[in-house]
């Protein structure tokens, strides 16, 4: 279950980042993360902490409920 969960989460980060027309590098800089960390999250290779999820959502300009509503829908595509 972990891999589909992380892939769906990463897909949502990529969706919101692309919608805001941010590069991985710009988002990483705004969040205080390394660019490779954003790429690893988007590929489902990293399991970000709650603090990092909150940071991502804040800098993507999306609320947690809004983010996770889309996430739940995306999760079904990886099951």
N, C-alpha and C positions, 0 to 999 in steps of 0.2 A: 504493500500500500504506500510505502514511503516515496518510491519513485514517481508514481502518478501524481501524488500530492505535490511534490516539489516541481514537477514539470508543469502542472496546472498553475501553480503559484508563479513560476517564472514566465509563463505565457501571459499572465495578467500584468506583471511588471512591464514586460515588453509592449503590451497593448497600450497601457497608459503612457509609457515613455514615448512611444511613436506618435500617439495622438497629440501629445504636447510638443512634438517635433524636437525632442531632446536627444542628443547623442548619449551613449553610455558614459562617455568621458564627462560631459557636462553634468549629468545626473549624479555621477559619482562625486564630482567636485562639490556640488551643492550639498550632498549628504555627508561629506567627509569620509567617503569610502574610496577604495582603489577601483579603477576602471575594470580591472579583471574580476573583481568581486561581483560587480553588476552583471557581467557576462556569465559568470558561473551561476548566479541566481537565475538568470533568464534561461539557461540551459538545464536547470533542475539539478545542478551539481552541488549546490550549497543549501543549507537549511538555516535561514537567517533567524536571529533572535527576535524576540518581541520588540525590543527597543529598535532594532534595525527595520522591522516591518513598519513600525510607527513612523520612523524617520523617512522611509521610502514614500509612504502614503502622504505625509506632510509635504514633501518636496514634489510629489507628483500632483498635488492639489486634489486629492481624492480622499473621501472619508473611508474609514475602515468598513462600515456597513456596505457602502457602494462597491468598494474593492472586492469584498468577499461575496457579495451577491453574484458578481460576474465570475468569480473564482469557482463557486459552487457549480455553475453552469459548465464552466470549462473542465472541471474535474470529471464530469461524465464522459468527455471525449477521450480521456486517458484510461478509463476503467476497463 
